[in-house]
Amino acid sequence: MALTEEQRKRMEENRKRALEIRKKREMEKERGETVEGFFAAAPPQEEGLQQKKRKVDGANEPKEDKKQRSNVLLSGEREDCENSDDESLEEFERDASAYVSQTEAQKTYCLPKGTIDVLSFVERDNPHQRGFSKMKLYSRAEVRCRARKRFGGKSGLITEREKRKMKRYEMELKEVKKMSS
């Protein structure tokens, strides 16, 4: 089957357009302007994303007072985490992204949904399908800080994680024994 002149022309135009797009992406990647996927290497403010913080109290305060108050709260929380002697990273965190999903925060850091709901987050397009609702990605450092405060440091978090792992194992073992008898 031979291609018509019109088809060849259209193929050539599409090829040129694809090459231009590829060059543009490579240049942006070199400059660090965009990141493939949904995890960012740069802070969300640099990429023009809105970082959100849910607040329960202070609903009737003027906007300026709210901003100052939340900055004070956030800087106070950061100081608590930064001054911690137990702040060393665990092995799996060394090359991990700066952001975690809600599910990962619950499973890895043993935090309940209520605690995660009060953390600041960044909304990103869902990588599985654009039509789905946006993903909420939480700062790994903030999630780690909350988890370590909750369980008494790094060793307490590791102990809690192991305890939950053993509980799941025992539940599965009980289920298998129940099925086999």
Accessible surface in RSA format (square Angstrom, percent):
REM  Atomic radii and reference values for relative SASA: ProtOr
REM  Chains: A
REM  Algorithm: Lee & Richards
REM  Probe-radius: 1.40
REM  Slices: 20
REM RES _ NUM      All-atoms   Total-Side   Main-Chain    Non-polar    All polar
REM                ABS   REL    ABS   REL    ABS   REL    ABS   REL    ABS   REL
RES MET A   1   223.10 115.5 134.43  89.0  88.67 211.1 112.08  95.3 111.02 147.1
RES ALA A   2    87.47  80.4  59.80  92.3  27.68  63.0  67.38  94.9  20.10  53.2
RES LEU A   3    68.95  38.4  59.67  42.7   9.28  23.3  60.05  42.2   8.89  23.9
RES THR A   4    77.96  55.4  71.22  72.2   6.74  16.1  74.59 100.2   3.37   5.1
RES GLU A   5   129.71  74.5 122.95  93.0   6.77  16.1  64.26 124.3  65.45  53.4
RES GLU A   6   129.87  74.6 122.22  92.5   7.65  18.2  46.31  89.6  83.56  68.2
RES GLN A   7    58.95  33.0  58.03  42.4   0.92   2.2  10.93  23.3  48.03  36.4
RES ARG A   8   125.46  52.7 119.48  60.9   5.98  14.2  42.30  57.8  83.16  50.4
RES LYS A   9   134.56  65.6 128.05  78.6   6.51  15.5  77.09  69.4  57.48  61.2
RES ARG A  10   132.15  55.5 130.54  66.5   1.61   3.8  49.83  68.1  82.32  49.9
RES MET A  11   111.66  57.8 105.77  70.0   5.89  14.0  97.48  82.9  14.18  18.8
RES GLU A  12    67.02  38.5  64.84  49.1   2.18   5.2  35.12  67.9  31.89  26.0
RES GLU A  13    88.96  51.1  83.97  63.5   4.98  11.9  35.39  68.4  53.57  43.7
RES ASN A  14    69.56  48.0  64.49  62.3   5.07  12.2  24.26  58.4  45.29  43.8
RES ARG A  15   125.52  52.7 118.42  60.4   7.10  16.9  68.42  93.5  57.11  34.6
RES LYS A  16   112.62  54.9 110.89  68.0   1.73   4.1  58.77  52.9  53.85  57.4
RES ARG A  17   138.48  58.1 136.14  69.4   2.34   5.6  50.41  68.9  88.07  53.4
RES ALA A  18    58.25  53.6  49.35  76.2   8.90  20.3  53.44  75.3   4.81  12.7
RES LEU A  19    67.02  37.3  66.67  47.7   0.35   0.9  66.84  46.9   0.18   0.5
RES GLU A  20   116.88  67.1 110.78  83.8   6.10  14.5  41.77  80.8  75.11  61.3
RES ILE A  21    80.22  45.6  79.19  59.0   1.03   2.5  80.17  57.7   0.05   0.1
RES ARG A  22   147.91  62.1 144.09  73.5   3.82   9.1  39.49  54.0 108.42  65.7
RES LYS A  23   133.48  65.1 132.38  81.2   1.09   2.6  76.58  68.9  56.90  60.6
RES LYS A  24   131.48  64.1 127.51  78.2   3.97   9.5  73.68  66.3  57.80  61.6
RES ARG A  25   140.50  59.0 138.06  70.4   2.44   5.8  30.28  41.4 110.22  66.8
RES GLU A  26    91.26  52.4  89.06  67.4   2.20   5.2  34.51  66.8  56.75  46.3
RES MET A  27   109.80  56.9 108.65  71.9   1.15   2.7  81.27  69.1  28.53  37.8
RES GLU A  28    33.29  19.1  33.29  25.2   0.00   0.0   1.73   3.4  31.56  25.8
RES LYS A  29   142.25  69.4 129.18  79.3  13.07  31.1  77.75  70.0  64.49  68.7
RES GLU A  30   149.63  85.9 110.42  83.5  39.21  93.4  48.68  94.2 100.95  82.4
RES ARG A  31   146.27  61.4 110.93  56.5  35.34  84.2  65.20  89.1  81.08  49.1
RES GLY A  32    49.13  60.6   0.00   N/A  49.13  60.6  28.38  77.9  20.75  46.5
RES GLU A  33    91.08  52.3  69.51  52.6  21.57  51.4  36.93  71.4  54.15  44.2
RES THR A  34    65.91  46.9  58.81  59.6   7.10  16.9  55.41  74.4  10.50  15.9
RES VAL A  35    64.24  42.3  40.35  36.5  23.89  57.6  43.73  38.0  20.51  55.6
RES GLU A  36   120.03  68.9 101.40  76.7  18.63  44.4  52.94 102.4  67.09  54.8
RES GLY A  37    67.07  82.7   0.00   N/A  67.07  82.7  37.64 103.3  29.44  65.9
RES PHE A  38    46.51  23.3  43.39  26.9   3.12   8.1  45.56  27.6   0.95   2.7
RES PHE A  39    68.13  34.1  62.60  38.8   5.53  14.4  62.64  38.0   5.49  15.7
RES ALA A  40     4.37   4.0   0.00   0.0   4.37   9.9   1.13   1.6   3.24   8.6
RES ALA A  41    95.59  87.9  57.15  88.2  38.44  87.5  66.38  93.5  29.22  77.4
RES ALA A  42    23.99  22.1  18.41  28.4   5.59  12.7  22.89  32.2   1.10   2.9
RES PRO A  43    70.00  51.0  63.94  58.3   6.06  22.0  69.45  57.3   0.55   3.4
RES PRO A  44     9.49   6.9   9.49   8.7   0.00   0.0   9.49   7.8   0.00   0.0
RES GLN A  45   112.70  63.0  92.62  67.7  20.09  47.8  62.47 133.0  50.24  38.1
RES GLU A  46   130.93  75.2  91.95  69.6  38.98  92.8  46.19  89.3  84.74  69.2
RES GLU A  47    56.61  32.5  25.93  19.6  30.68  73.0  21.19  41.0  35.41  28.9
RES GLY A  48    64.42  79.4   0.00   N/A  64.42  79.4  37.50 102.9  26.92  60.3
RES LEU A  49    52.04  29.0  42.09  30.1   9.95  25.0  43.53  30.6   8.50  22.9
RES GLN A  50   134.12  75.0 126.79  92.7   7.32  17.4  42.24  89.9  91.88  69.7
RES GLN A  51    77.95  43.6  48.38  35.4  29.57  70.4  13.96  29.7  63.99  48.5
RES LYS A  52    86.77  42.3  82.58  50.7   4.19  10.0  52.21  47.0  34.56  36.8
RES LYS A  53    62.33  30.4  36.78  22.6  25.55  60.8  36.19  32.6  26.14  27.8
RES ARG A  54    97.50  40.9  85.08  43.4  12.41  29.6  52.05  71.1  45.45  27.5
RES LYS A  55    71.87  35.1  34.79  21.3  37.07  88.3  34.18  30.8  37.69  40.1
RES VAL A  56   136.10  89.6 111.32 100.8  24.79  59.7 115.83 100.6  20.27  55.0
RES ASP A  57    80.58  56.4  71.39  71.1   9.19  21.7  43.20 101.7  37.37  37.3
RES GLY A  58    19.34  23.9   0.00   N/A  19.34  23.9   8.95  24.6  10.40  23.3
RES ALA A  59    77.44  71.2  52.41  80.9  25.03  56.9  58.52  82.4  18.93  50.1
RES ASN A  60   154.44 106.5 119.39 115.4  35.05  84.4  40.23  96.8 114.21 110.4
RES GLU A  61    50.96  29.3  39.85  30.1  11.11  26.5  27.65  53.5  23.31  19.0
RES PRO A  62    87.44  63.7  74.63  68.0  12.81  46.6  87.33  72.1   0.11   0.7
RES LYS A  63   163.80  79.9 156.26  95.9   7.54  18.0  99.98  90.0  63.82  68.0
RES GLU A  64   132.15  75.9 129.90  98.3   2.25   5.4  45.12  87.3  87.03  71.1
RES ASP A  65    69.34  48.6  66.22  65.9   3.12   7.4  15.14  35.6  54.20  54.1
RES LYS A  66    62.87  30.7  62.24  38.2   0.63   1.5  24.17  21.8  38.70  41.2
RES LYS A  67   136.35  66.5 133.67  82.0   2.68   6.4  81.10  73.0  55.25  58.8
RES GLN A  68   117.80  65.9 114.98  84.0   2.82   6.7  40.55  86.3  77.25  58.6
RES ARG A  69    79.43  33.4  73.81  37.6   5.62  13.4  41.25  56.4  38.18  23.1
RES SER A  70    21.82  18.4  21.46  28.6   0.36   0.8   9.23  19.7  12.59  17.6
RES ASN A  71    93.12  64.2  88.70  85.7   4.42  10.6  24.65  59.3  68.46  66.2
RES VAL A  72   102.95  67.7  99.79  90.3   3.16   7.6 101.41  88.1   1.54   4.2
RES LEU A  73    86.30  48.1  82.14  58.8   4.16  10.5  85.26  59.9   1.04   2.8
RES LEU A  74    38.53  21.5  38.21  27.3   0.33   0.8  38.21  26.8   0.33   0.9
RES SER A  75    47.38  40.0  46.16  61.6   1.22   2.8  32.79  69.8  14.59  20.4
RES GLY A  76    30.35  37.4   0.00   N/A  30.35  37.4  28.75  78.9   1.60   3.6
RES GLU A  77    44.24  25.4  42.83  32.4   1.42   3.4  22.20  42.9  22.04  18.0
RES ARG A  78   135.95  57.1 132.77  67.7   3.18   7.6  51.44  70.3  84.52  51.2
RES GLU A  79    97.95  56.2  97.47  73.7   0.47   1.1  25.50  49.3  72.44  59.1
RES ASP A  80    84.10  58.9  69.41  69.1  14.69  34.7  15.64  36.8  68.46  68.3
RES CYS A  81    18.51  14.0  15.26  17.0   3.24   7.6  14.69  37.2   3.82   4.1
RES GLU A  82   126.33  72.5  99.82  75.5  26.51  63.1  42.70  82.6  83.63  68.3
RES ASN A  83   116.59  80.4  92.52  89.4  24.07  58.0  31.50  75.8  85.09  82.2
RES SER A  84    44.24  37.4  28.32  37.8  15.92  36.7  22.79  48.5  21.45  30.0
RES ASP A  85   154.60 108.3 114.88 114.3  39.72  93.9  43.23 101.7 111.38 111.1
RES ASP A  86    54.68  38.3  51.36  51.1   3.32   7.8  22.80  53.7  31.88  31.8
RES GLU A  87    51.77  29.7  47.02  35.6   4.76  11.3  33.12  64.1  18.65  15.2
RES SER A  88    63.58  53.7  49.20  65.7  14.38  33.1  50.82 108.2  12.77  17.9
RES LEU A  89    58.66  32.7  55.56  39.7   3.11   7.8  55.56  39.0   3.11   8.4
RES GLU A  90    14.59   8.4  11.59   8.8   3.00   7.1   7.62  14.7   6.97   5.7
RES GLU A  91   139.07  79.8 126.11  95.4  12.96  30.9  66.10 127.9  72.97  59.6
RES PHE A  92    88.51  44.3  63.88  39.6  24.63  64.1  75.71  45.9  12.80  36.6
RES GLU A  93     6.39   3.7   0.22   0.2   6.17  14.7   0.00   0.0   6.39   5.2
RES ARG A  94   135.13  56.7 109.44  55.8  25.69  61.2  42.41  58.0  92.73  56.2
RES ASP A  95   147.54 103.3 110.73 110.2  36.81  87.0  42.85 100.8 104.69 104.4
RES ALA A  96    41.33  38.0   9.09  14.0  32.24  73.3  19.51  27.5  21.83  57.8
RES SER A  97    37.32  31.5  17.56  23.4  19.76  45.5  29.60  63.0   7.72  10.8
RES ALA A  98    58.53  53.8  43.27  66.8  15.26  34.7  51.76  72.9   6.77  17.9
RES TYR A  99    15.30   7.1  14.68   8.4   0.62   1.6   8.82   6.6   6.47   8.0
RES VAL A 100     0.00   0.0   0.00   0.0   0.00   0.0   0.00   0.0   0.00   0.0
RES SER A 101    28.18  23.8  28.07  37.5   0.11   0.2  17.90  38.1  10.28  14.4
RES GLN A 102    52.62  29.4  50.65  37.0   1.97   4.7  14.71  31.3  37.91  28.7
RES THR A 103    75.75  53.9  75.53  76.6   0.22   0.5  40.89  54.9  34.86  52.7
RES GLU A 104    58.16  33.4  53.17  40.2   4.99  11.9  23.66  45.8  34.50  28.2
RES ALA A 105     0.00   0.0   0.00   0.0   0.00   0.0   0.00   0.0   0.00   0.0
RES GLN A 106    59.02  33.0  53.33  39.0   5.69  13.5  13.68  29.1  45.34  34.4
RES LYS A 107   154.87  75.6 134.13  82.3  20.75  49.4  90.63  81.6  64.25  68.4
RES THR A 108    30.31  21.6  26.01  26.4   4.30  10.3  14.59  19.6  15.72  23.8
RES TYR A 109     0.13   0.1   0.13   0.1   0.00   0.0   0.13   0.1   0.00   0.0
RES CYS A 110     0.82   0.6   0.71   0.8   0.11   0.3   0.00   0.0   0.82   0.9
RES LEU A 111     3.70   2.1   0.15   0.1   3.56   8.9   0.64   0.5   3.06   8.2
RES PRO A 112    55.11  40.2  44.33  40.4  10.78  39.2  54.64  45.1   0.46   2.9
RES LYS A 113   103.52  50.5  99.82  61.2   3.70   8.8  79.80  71.8  23.72  25.3
RES GLY A 114    49.01  60.4   0.00   N/A  49.01  60.4  37.12 101.9  11.89  26.6
RES THR A 115    26.67  19.0  20.80  21.1   5.87  14.0  13.51  18.1  13.16  19.9
RES ILE A 116     0.00   0.0   0.00   0.0   0.00   0.0   0.00   0.0   0.00   0.0
RES ASP A 117    38.57  27.0  38.04  37.9   0.53   1.2  13.29  31.3  25.28  25.2
RES VAL A 118    54.34  35.8  53.71  48.6   0.63   1.5  53.71  46.7   0.63   1.7
RES LEU A 119     0.36   0.2   0.36   0.3   0.00   0.0   0.36   0.3   0.00   0.0
RES SER A 120     6.81   5.8   6.31   8.4   0.51   1.2   3.02   6.4   3.79   5.3
RES PHE A 121     8.41   4.2   7.33   4.5   1.07   2.8   8.41   5.1   0.00   0.0
RES VAL A 122     1.67   1.1   1.67   1.5   0.00   0.0   1.67   1.5   0.00   0.0
RES GLU A 123    49.86  28.6  43.35  32.8   6.51  15.5   7.08  13.7  42.78  34.9
RES ARG A 124    28.76  12.1  26.56  13.5   2.20   5.2  17.13  23.4  11.63   7.0
RES ASP A 125    65.80  46.1  57.23  57.0   8.57  20.3  16.23  38.2  49.56  49.4
RES ASN A 126    25.11  17.3  20.47  19.8   4.64  11.2   0.00   0.0  25.11  24.3
RES PRO A 127    62.39  45.5  20.73  18.9  41.66 151.4  32.74  27.0  29.66 184.3
RES HIS A 128   152.78  83.5 119.07  82.8  33.71  86.2  77.83  80.2  74.95  87.2
RES GLN A 129   103.77  58.0  96.52  70.5   7.25  17.3  20.21  43.0  83.56  63.4
RES ARG A 130   190.47  80.0 166.46  84.9  24.02  57.2  76.72 104.8 113.75  68.9
RES GLY A 131    72.97  90.0   0.00   N/A  72.97  90.0  38.12 104.6  34.85  78.1
RES PHE A 132   112.00  56.0  99.80  61.8  12.20  31.7 104.59  63.4   7.41  21.2
RES SER A 133    96.87  81.9  77.45 103.4  19.42  44.7  55.42 118.0  41.45  58.1
RES LYS A 134   114.73  56.0  95.77  58.8  18.96  45.1  66.30  59.7  48.43  51.6
RES MET A 135    35.46  18.4  29.96  19.8   5.50  13.1  34.12  29.0   1.34   1.8
RES LYS A 136    70.51  34.4  61.97  38.0   8.54  20.3  34.27  30.8  36.24  38.6
RES LEU A 137     1.00   0.6   0.85   0.6   0.15   0.4   0.85   0.6   0.15   0.4
RES TYR A 138     2.14   1.0   2.14   1.2   0.00   0.0   0.64   0.5   1.50   1.8
RES SER A 139    30.33  25.6  28.78  38.4   1.55   3.6  13.60  29.0  16.73  23.4
RES ARG A 140    14.71   6.2  14.71   7.5   0.00   0.0   7.11   9.7   7.60   4.6
RES ALA A 141    57.00  52.4  52.33  80.8   4.67  10.6  52.63  74.1   4.37  11.6
RES GLU A 142    29.48  16.9  23.45  17.7   6.03  14.4  24.52  47.4   4.97   4.1
RES VAL A 143     0.05   0.0   0.05   0.0   0.00   0.0   0.05   0.0   0.00   0.0
RES ARG A 144    21.26   8.9  21.26  10.8   0.00   0.0   0.27   0.4  20.99  12.7
RES CYS A 145    11.14   8.4   8.57   9.6   2.57   6.0   4.78  12.1   6.37   6.9
RES ARG A 146    58.35  24.5  55.42  28.3   2.93   7.0  13.03  17.8  45.33  27.5
RES ALA A 147     0.00   0.0   0.00   0.0   0.00   0.0   0.00   0.0   0.00   0.0
RES ARG A 148    14.12   5.9  12.32   6.3   1.80   4.3  12.65  17.3   1.46   0.9
RES LYS A 149   105.30  51.4  74.84  45.9  30.46  72.5  67.34  60.6  37.96  40.4
RES ARG A 150   129.90  54.5  93.85  47.8  36.04  85.8  31.82  43.5  98.07  59.4
RES PHE A 151    42.74  21.4  24.20  15.0  18.54  48.2  31.40  19.0  11.34  32.5
RES GLY A 152    63.34  78.1   0.00   N/A  63.34  78.1  38.82 106.5  24.52  54.9
RES GLY A 153    14.34  17.7   0.00   N/A  14.34  17.7  12.24  33.6   2.11   4.7
RES LYS A 154    42.33  20.7  42.33  26.0   0.00   0.0  18.44  16.6  23.89  25.5
RES SER A 155    77.62  65.6  73.50  98.1   4.12   9.5  49.69 105.8  27.93  39.1
RES GLY A 156    19.40  23.9   0.00   N/A  19.40  23.9  16.35  44.9   3.05   6.8
RES LEU A 157     0.12   0.1   0.12   0.1   0.00   0.0   0.12   0.1   0.00   0.0
RES ILE A 158    64.70  36.8  64.70  48.2   0.00   0.0  64.70  46.6   0.00   0.0
RES THR A 159    87.86  62.5  83.21  84.4   4.65  11.1  64.07  86.1  23.79  36.0
RES GLU A 160    26.44  15.2  25.11  19.0   1.32   3.1   2.88   5.6  23.55  19.2
RES ARG A 161    48.05  20.2  47.16  24.0   0.89   2.1  38.69  52.9   9.36   5.7
RES GLU A 162    86.89  49.9  86.73  65.6   0.16   0.4  34.93  67.6  51.96  42.4
RES LYS A 163   129.70  63.3 121.49  74.5   8.20  19.5  80.41  72.4  49.28  52.5
RES ARG A 164    90.70  38.1  89.04  45.4   1.66   4.0  31.20  42.6  59.50  36.1
RES LYS A 165   118.70  57.9 117.48  72.1   1.22   2.9  67.10  60.4  51.60  55.0
RES MET A 166   101.88  52.8 101.87  67.4   0.01   0.0  71.95  61.2  29.93  39.7
RES LYS A 167   137.46  67.1 135.94  83.4   1.53   3.6  79.88  71.9  57.58  61.3
RES ARG A 168   142.02  59.6 139.86  71.3   2.16   5.1  65.22  89.1  76.80  46.5
RES TYR A 169   121.34  56.6 119.09  67.8   2.25   5.9  83.38  62.7  37.96  46.8
RES GLU A 170   101.00  58.0  95.92  72.6   5.08  12.1  33.03  63.9  67.97  55.5
RES MET A 171   119.22  61.7 113.35  75.0   5.88  14.0  91.38  77.7  27.85  36.9
RES GLU A 172   111.69  64.1 108.58  82.1   3.12   7.4  43.60  84.3  68.09  55.6
RES LEU A 173    71.53  39.8  68.61  49.1   2.92   7.3  71.01  49.9   0.51   1.4
RES LYS A 174   148.98  72.7 144.44  88.6   4.54  10.8  91.78  82.6  57.20  60.9
RES GLU A 175    95.80  55.0  94.84  71.7   0.96   2.3  38.48  74.4  57.32  46.8
RES VAL A 176    93.45  61.5  91.99  83.3   1.46   3.5  93.06  80.9   0.39   1.1
RES LYS A 177   127.96  62.4 125.14  76.8   2.82   6.7  76.88  69.2  51.08  54.4
RES LYS A 178   150.11  73.2 132.86  81.5  17.25  41.1  85.36  76.8  64.75  69.0
RES MET A 179   154.25  79.9 122.16  80.9  32.09  76.4  99.57  84.7  54.68  72.4
RES SER A 180    94.74  80.1  52.92  70.6  41.82  96.3  47.71 101.6  47.03  65.9
RES SER A 181   125.56 106.1  60.94  81.3  64.62 148.9  76.43 162.8  49.13  68.8
END  Absolute sums over single chains surface
CHAIN  1 A    13950.7      11779.8       2170.9       7538.2       6412.5
END  Absolute sums over all chains
TOTAL         13950.7      11779.8       2170.9       7538.2       6412.5
